Amino acid sequence: MSKQTVVLDGYTLNPGDLSWDPLEQLVGKCEIHDRTPTEDVVDRARKAEILLTNKTPLPVEALKNLPDLKYVGVLATGFNIVDVMTASTLGITVTNIPNYGTKSVAQMTMALLLELAQRVGSHSESVKGGDWIRCPDFCYWQHPLLELDGLCMGIVGYGRIGQEVANMARSFGMRIVAVQRDSTDASKHPGVTFASLDEVIREADVLSLHCPLTTETQFLMNGSRLAAMKSTAFLINTSRGPLVDERALADALMAGEIAGAGIDVVELEPPKSESLLYQAPNCYITPHIAWATKAARSRLLHTAVENIRGYLDGNPQNVVNP
């Protein structure tokens, strides 16, 4: 079976350590681009029936100028880069990859937390800079070291990733408090205390965000909610950048309203050089890599191929548009 297939931005998914063979075996030879500037989308995808994109946007204008397009596979969980309502109107099926990076994202959450608690990186640099050689004692520490046992992990968004973070945090002896949704059956989650968002924010020693970005959750962590956190608490965000008001976060860190932050996502990616977060103390920023372990990317690519197989068989899966 040969279907005109174009991958707009395949590099981050597969920088060379995976194989596109399963995709090409399914649809025939593909046109695979590492990256596609927005202005080149229509030209590159003009004859495509199947289009794969990770972060290259497909707004209304692009979709309306691709008459042969019947299927868009988003190579990620979030699909806000595609105007799904327009896609539905035009008869274009849109799918996403909902469950490929659960353990990897949870692992990154704990990595950021452990860096805040132990400052491994800064202590390593200090040793390499000669501080240990010059130290009159057998050891030293540049920052207070924090034991996690007995502390409260507050989780906003108790889905698959939130639950995996809870499992990992529990292995460190942390107690778990999570925001309860209307659909949450607390009896199915022993060992977890469910409470309102405001209660979780006030109680958490570590507040970890794992909810989707919606009109209701945009800037969920604003100035007033950050001020309501403990002054000793950490904020972790490995979900969506706009869940946090970055100016308010920078202000809170500079004012000592919270003790630190670990964020893998920001409002605008990459952040501008003038972002206040660069100057904020105790703020660790990683370049949106929680999803990017090879294991997670392998699962993502496999599911992307299976999504296309379902579409070709007339039984599409992981469809996100009505």
C-alpha positions as CSV (number, residue, x, y, z in Angstrom):
1,M,0.0,0.0,0.0
2,S,1.4,3.4,-1.0
3,K,0.0,6.5,0.6
4,Q,1.6,9.9,0.1
5,T,3.1,10.6,3.6
6,V,5.0,13.5,4.9
7,V,6.7,14.0,8.2
8,L,7.2,17.7,8.9
9,D,9.5,17.7,11.9
10,G,10.9,14.2,12.6
11,Y,14.2,15.1,14.2
12,T,13.3,15.4,17.8
13,L,11.4,12.1,17.7
14,N,14.2,10.4,15.7
15,P,17.6,12.1,15.6
16,G,19.0,9.0,14.2
17,D,18.8,6.4,16.9
18,L,15.5,4.9,15.8
19,S,14.2,3.6,12.5
20,W,11.5,4.9,10.2
21,D,11.3,1.4,8.5
22,P,8.0,0.4,10.2
23,L,6.3,3.6,8.9
24,E,7.7,3.1,5.4
25,Q,6.7,-0.6,5.3
26,L,3.2,0.5,6.1
27,V,2.6,3.4,3.8
28,G,5.5,3.2,1.3
29,K,8.4,5.7,1.0
30,C,7.9,8.8,3.1
31,E,9.1,12.3,2.7
32,I,10.7,12.9,6.1
33,H,11.9,16.4,7.1
34,D,14.0,17.1,10.2
35,R,12.3,20.5,10.6
36,T,9.8,22.6,8.6
37,P,9.4,26.3,8.8
38,T,5.8,27.4,9.1
39,E,5.9,29.1,5.8
40,D,6.9,25.9,4.0
41,V,4.2,23.6,5.4
42,V,1.8,23.9,2.5
43,D,4.4,23.4,-0.1
44,R,5.9,20.3,1.6
45,A,2.5,18.8,2.4
46,R,0.6,19.8,-0.7
47,K,0.1,16.2,-2.1
48,A,0.1,14.4,1.3
49,E,-2.8,12.2,2.4
50,I,-1.1,11.4,5.6
51,L,0.8,14.1,7.5
52,L,2.8,13.7,10.7
53,T,3.8,16.7,12.9
54,N,5.2,17.1,16.4
55,K,5.4,20.9,17.0
56,T,5.0,22.3,13.5
57,P,1.6,24.1,13.6
58,L,-1.3,23.3,11.2
59,P,-3.6,26.3,11.5
60,V,-6.8,27.0,9.6
61,E,-5.1,28.4,6.5
62,A,-2.7,25.5,6.1
63,L,-5.5,22.9,6.4
64,K,-7.7,24.6,3.9
65,N,-4.8,24.6,1.4
66,L,-4.1,20.9,1.6
67,P,-7.0,19.4,-0.4
68,D,-5.6,15.8,-0.5
69,L,-5.0,15.7,3.3
70,K,-7.1,13.1,5.1
71,Y,-5.1,12.2,8.2
72,V,-2.9,14.2,10.7
73,G,-0.9,12.3,13.2
74,V,0.4,14.4,16.1
75,L,3.6,13.0,17.4
76,A,2.9,14.0,20.9
77,T,0.1,14.0,23.5
78,G,-0.8,17.6,23.2
79,F,-2.5,18.5,20.0
80,N,-3.2,22.2,20.2
81,I,-0.9,22.8,17.2
82,V,-3.7,21.6,15.0
83,D,-7.0,23.4,14.5
84,V,-9.0,20.3,15.1
85,M,-12.4,21.9,14.5
86,T,-11.4,22.9,11.0
87,A,-9.9,19.5,10.5
88,S,-13.2,17.9,11.4
89,T,-15.1,20.2,9.0
90,L,-12.7,19.2,6.2
91,G,-13.1,15.5,7.0
92,I,-9.5,15.1,8.3
93,T,-8.9,12.6,11.1
94,V,-6.5,13.9,13.8
95,T,-4.8,11.5,16.3
96,N,-2.3,11.9,19.1
97,I,-0.1,9.6,21.2
98,P,-1.7,9.6,24.7
99,N,0.4,7.2,26.7
100,Y,4.0,6.7,25.7
101,G,6.1,8.7,28.3
102,T,4.5,8.0,31.6
103,K,7.5,6.6,33.4
104,S,10.0,8.9,31.7
105,V,8.1,12.1,32.6
106,A,7.6,10.8,36.2
107,Q,11.4,10.0,36.3
108,M,12.2,13.6,35.2
109,T,9.9,15.0,37.8
110,M,11.8,13.1,40.5
111,A,15.2,14.1,38.9
112,L,14.2,17.8,39.2
113,L,13.1,17.3,42.8
114,L,16.3,15.4,43.7
115,E,18.4,18.2,42.2
116,L,16.6,20.8,44.3
117,A,16.9,18.6,47.4
118,Q,20.6,17.5,47.0
119,R,22.1,20.0,44.5
120,V,24.2,17.3,42.9
121,G,25.1,19.4,39.9
122,S,26.3,22.4,41.8
123,H,28.3,20.4,44.3
124,S,30.0,18.4,41.5
125,E,31.0,21.7,39.8
126,S,32.2,23.0,43.2
127,V,34.4,19.9,43.6
128,K,35.8,20.3,40.1
129,G,36.5,23.9,40.9
130,G,38.8,22.9,43.8
131,D,36.6,23.7,46.7
132,W,37.0,20.3,48.3
133,I,40.7,20.4,48.0
134,R,40.7,23.8,49.9
135,C,38.1,22.7,52.5
136,P,39.6,22.3,56.0
137,D,37.0,19.5,56.8
138,F,36.5,16.1,55.3
139,C,33.2,17.3,53.7
140,Y,31.2,20.4,53.0
141,W,27.9,21.5,51.5
142,Q,27.0,24.7,49.8
143,H,23.2,24.5,50.4
144,P,21.0,22.9,53.0
145,L,20.4,19.2,52.0
146,L,16.8,18.0,52.2
147,E,15.6,14.6,53.2
148,L,12.3,13.7,51.4
149,D,11.1,11.1,53.8
150,G,8.0,12.3,55.6
151,L,7.4,15.3,53.3
152,C,4.2,15.9,51.4
153,M,4.1,15.5,47.7
154,G,1.1,17.4,46.3
155,I,-0.1,16.4,42.8
156,V,-2.2,18.5,40.6
157,G,-3.5,16.1,37.8
158,Y,-3.8,12.6,39.2
159,G,-3.8,10.8,35.8
160,R,-1.4,8.2,34.6
161,I,1.7,10.4,35.1
162,G,0.5,11.8,38.4
163,Q,-0.1,8.3,39.7
164,E,3.4,7.2,38.6
165,V,4.9,10.2,40.3
166,A,3.0,9.3,43.5
167,N,4.5,5.7,43.3
168,M,8.0,7.1,42.9
169,A,7.5,9.7,45.7
170,R,6.1,7.0,48.0
171,S,9.3,5.0,47.5
172,F,11.1,8.0,49.1
173,G,8.8,7.9,52.1
174,M,6.7,10.9,51.0
175,R,3.0,11.1,51.7
176,I,0.7,11.9,48.8
177,V,-2.0,14.5,48.6
178,A,-3.7,15.0,45.3
179,V,-6.4,17.2,43.8
180,Q,-9.7,15.4,43.6
181,R,-11.8,15.6,40.5
182,D,-15.5,14.8,40.3
183,S,-14.6,11.5,38.6
184,T,-12.0,10.4,41.1
185,D,-12.9,7.2,43.1
186,A,-10.8,7.7,46.2
187,S,-11.4,4.0,47.2
188,K,-9.3,2.9,44.2
189,H,-6.2,4.9,45.4
190,P,-5.3,3.7,48.9
191,G,-2.6,5.8,50.5
192,V,-3.6,9.0,48.7
193,T,-5.4,11.9,50.5
194,F,-7.6,13.8,48.1
195,A,-8.4,17.5,48.7
196,S,-9.2,20.7,46.9
197,L,-6.6,22.5,44.8
198,D,-6.2,25.2,47.4
199,E,-5.8,22.7,50.2
200,V,-3.2,20.8,48.2
201,I,-1.3,24.0,47.5
202,R,-1.2,24.9,51.1
203,E,-0.1,21.5,52.4
204,A,2.4,20.4,49.8
205,D,6.2,20.5,50.5
206,V,6.5,19.7,46.8
207,L,3.8,20.7,44.3
208,S,4.0,18.8,41.0
209,L,1.8,19.7,38.0
210,H,0.5,17.0,35.7
211,C,-2.7,18.4,34.2
212,P,-3.5,19.3,30.6
213,L,-3.5,22.9,29.4
214,T,-7.0,24.2,29.0
215,T,-8.7,27.6,29.4
216,E,-9.3,26.6,33.0
217,T,-5.8,25.6,33.8
218,Q,-3.8,28.3,32.0
219,F,-1.9,30.2,34.6
220,L,-3.2,27.9,37.2
221,M,-0.2,28.8,39.4
222,N,-0.6,32.5,39.5
223,G,0.8,35.0,42.0
224,S,-1.8,34.4,44.7
225,R,-1.5,30.6,44.5
226,L,2.3,30.7,44.6
227,A,2.0,33.0,47.6
228,A,-0.2,30.4,49.3
229,M,2.5,27.7,49.1
230,K,4.8,27.1,52.0
231,S,7.9,29.2,51.9
232,T,10.0,26.0,52.1
233,A,8.1,24.3,49.2
234,F,9.2,23.4,45.7
235,L,7.2,23.7,42.5
236,I,7.8,21.1,39.7
237,N,6.3,21.5,36.2
238,T,6.9,18.7,33.6
239,S,3.4,19.2,32.1
240,R,2.7,22.3,30.1
241,G,4.5,25.7,30.4
242,P,1.5,28.0,30.5
243,L,0.1,26.3,33.6
244,V,2.5,28.6,35.5
245,D,2.6,32.4,35.3
246,E,6.4,32.7,34.8
247,R,6.7,36.4,35.9
248,A,4.8,35.5,39.1
249,L,7.0,32.4,39.6
250,A,10.2,34.5,39.2
251,D,8.8,37.1,41.6
252,A,8.0,34.4,44.1
253,L,11.5,32.9,43.9
254,M,13.2,36.3,44.2
255,A,11.0,37.2,47.2
256,G,11.6,33.9,48.9
257,E,7.9,33.0,48.9
258,I,8.8,29.5,47.7
259,A,12.2,27.7,48.1
260,G,12.7,26.6,44.5
261,A,11.4,25.4,41.2
262,G,12.2,22.7,38.7
263,I,10.6,23.2,35.2
264,D,10.9,21.3,32.0
265,V,8.4,23.4,30.1
266,V,7.9,27.2,29.8
267,E,5.3,29.5,28.4
268,L,7.2,30.2,25.2
269,E,9.7,27.6,24.0
270,P,12.5,28.3,23.8
271,P,12.3,31.1,26.4
272,K,13.4,34.6,25.4
273,S,16.8,35.7,26.6
274,E,15.2,38.3,28.8
275,S,13.1,35.7,30.7
276,L,13.2,36.6,34.4
277,L,13.5,32.9,35.2
278,Y,17.1,33.0,34.2
279,Q,17.8,35.3,37.1
280,A,15.5,33.6,39.6
281,P,17.3,31.8,42.4
282,N,17.0,28.0,42.9
283,C,15.2,27.6,39.5
284,Y,16.3,24.6,37.4
285,I,15.2,24.8,33.8
286,T,15.5,21.8,31.4
287,P,14.7,22.0,27.6
288,H,11.5,20.1,27.4
289,I,13.2,16.7,27.6
290,A,11.0,14.7,30.1
291,W,9.4,12.9,27.1
292,A,12.7,12.2,25.3
293,T,14.2,9.0,26.6
294,K,14.9,6.5,23.8
295,A,12.4,4.1,25.4
296,A,9.6,6.7,25.3
297,R,10.4,7.8,21.8
298,S,10.4,4.2,20.6
299,R,6.9,3.7,22.1
300,L,5.8,7.0,20.5
301,L,6.9,5.9,17.1
302,H,5.3,2.5,17.4
303,T,2.0,4.1,18.4
304,A,2.2,6.6,15.6
305,V,2.5,3.7,13.1
306,E,-0.3,1.8,14.8
307,N,-2.5,5.0,14.7
308,I,-2.0,5.1,10.9
309,R,-2.7,1.4,10.6
310,G,-6.0,1.9,12.3
311,Y,-6.9,4.8,10.0
312,L,-6.0,2.8,6.9
313,D,-8.1,-0.2,8.2
314,G,-11.1,2.1,8.8
315,N,-10.8,1.8,12.6
316,P,-8.9,4.9,13.7
317,Q,-7.6,5.0,17.3
318,N,-6.6,7.9,19.6
319,V,-8.7,10.3,17.6
320,V,-8.9,13.8,19.2
321,N,-11.2,15.7,16.9
322,P,-15.0,15.3,17.0
